[in-house]
Amino acid sequence: MKVAEWIDRFPGHIVTIHPESSLEQAVDQLLSRACVQDIYVVSGEDLVLGHLSHKRLASLFLAEHRPIHTRRQIMERVVFGSAEELMEGEFVFARPDEELDDVLCRFVDHDLQDMVVLDAQGGVAGGINLNTVLRELRKRSDVIFD
């Protein structure tokens, strides 16, 4: 099955924020939706610029409550910038013309819950939610889990 067919059958919701959003606004987006683990930073032209994971947001937000052991931890405590400054510019995504099976291993390899599907211009074409994939594969499975 192609990714485009999957997102037509199971439209996933991708949580996005603007580049100038604060860390607090990103955390609010994360907490306002059940099961959200991944947020994507999107430009005014609707192009995906980067990714903020649940783990990264939590690490940055909780930095002042952790003991300082490394230079990175010192910087995290000092730097509370915009979403664009905090995001990971390189991120995992899918394209509509890819085979879904080829995309699924990326979820596990990159510890994602939601994967953005990008159109040819780099805009959001949809999203794939790992729980939805697991639920559908489990329905089709003949394997009995004990």
C-alpha positions in Angstrom: 0.0 0.0 0.0 1.2 3.5 -0.9 1.5 6.1 1.9 -1.0 8.3 -0.1 -3.6 5.4 0.2 -2.9 5.0 3.9 -3.4 8.7 4.7 -6.6 8.7 2.6 -8.0 5.8 4.7 -6.6 6.9 8.0 -6.0 10.6 8.0 -3.5 11.4 10.8 -3.3 14.7 12.5 0.1 16.3 12.5 0.6 18.9 15.2 2.3 22.0 13.9 3.6 25.3 15.4 5.0 28.5 13.9 8.8 29.1 14.0 8.4 32.0 16.4 6.5 30.0 19.0 8.0 29.7 22.4 9.1 26.6 24.3 6.1 27.1 26.5 3.7 27.2 23.5 5.3 24.1 22.1 4.8 22.3 25.4 1.2 23.5 25.6 0.6 22.0 22.1 2.1 18.8 23.3 0.0 18.6 26.4 -3.3 19.7 24.8 -3.6 16.6 22.6 -3.6 13.0 23.9 -0.9 10.8 22.6 1.1 13.6 20.8 4.8 12.9 20.8 6.0 14.8 17.8 5.5 18.4 16.8 6.5 19.9 13.4 7.6 23.5 12.9 5.9 25.0 9.8 6.7 28.3 8.0 4.1 30.8 7.0 4.2 29.2 3.5 3.2 25.9 5.1 6.6 24.3 4.6 7.9 22.0 7.3 11.1 23.4 8.7 11.9 21.0 11.5 10.8 18.7 14.3 10.5 18.8 18.0 10.1 15.5 19.8 8.4 14.9 23.1 11.8 13.9 24.6 13.5 17.1 23.4 10.7 19.4 24.6 10.6 17.7 28.0 14.4 17.8 28.3 14.5 21.5 27.5 11.5 22.4 29.6 12.8 20.5 32.6 16.4 21.6 32.2 16.4 23.9 35.2 15.3 20.9 37.4 18.2 18.7 36.5 21.7 18.7 37.9 24.3 20.1 35.5 26.9 17.5 34.3 27.7 18.5 30.7 28.2 21.7 28.7 25.0 20.8 26.7 23.0 20.7 29.9 24.3 24.2 30.8 23.3 25.5 27.4 19.9 23.9 27.7 19.4 25.7 30.9 20.3 29.0 29.4 18.8 28.8 25.9 15.0 29.2 25.8 14.5 30.3 22.2 11.9 30.0 19.6 10.7 26.8 18.1 12.8 27.4 15.1 15.9 27.8 17.3 15.1 24.7 19.3 13.9 22.3 16.5 15.9 19.6 14.8 16.3 20.7 11.2 16.9 17.2 10.0 13.9 15.0 10.6 12.3 11.8 9.3 9.4 12.0 6.9 7.5 10.1 4.3 6.4 10.9 0.8 3.0 10.0 -0.6 4.4 7.8 -3.3 6.4 5.6 -1.0 5.3 2.1 0.1 4.0 2.1 3.6 6.1 -1.0 4.5 9.2 0.9 3.6 8.3 3.8 5.9 7.3 1.7 9.0 10.8 0.8 10.1 11.6 4.5 10.4 9.1 4.8 13.3 11.1 2.4 15.4 14.5 3.5 14.2 13.8 7.2 15.1 11.5 6.7 18.1 8.5 8.5 16.5 4.8 8.4 17.3 3.7 10.6 14.4 5.4 10.9 11.1 4.7 13.8 8.7 4.1 13.1 5.1 5.5 15.8 2.9 4.4 16.8 -0.6 6.8 17.6 -3.4 7.1 21.2 -2.2 7.9 20.2 1.5 4.4 21.0 2.8 2.3 18.8 5.0 0.4 16.2 2.9 -0.7 14.2 5.9 0.5 12.2 8.8 0.9 8.6 9.9 0.3 7.7 13.5 2.1 4.7 14.8 -0.8 3.6 17.1 -3.1 3.6 14.1 -0.7 1.5 12.1 -0.3 -1.0 15.0 -4.0 -1.2 15.6 -4.7 -1.9 11.9 -1.9 -4.5 11.6 -3.1 -6.2 14.8 -6.6 -6.5 13.4 -5.2 -8.2 10.3 -2.9 -10.4 12.3 -3.5 -14.1 12.8 -1.0 -14.1 15.6 -2.3 -14.6 19.1 -0.4 -12.6 21.7 -0.4 -14.1 25.2 
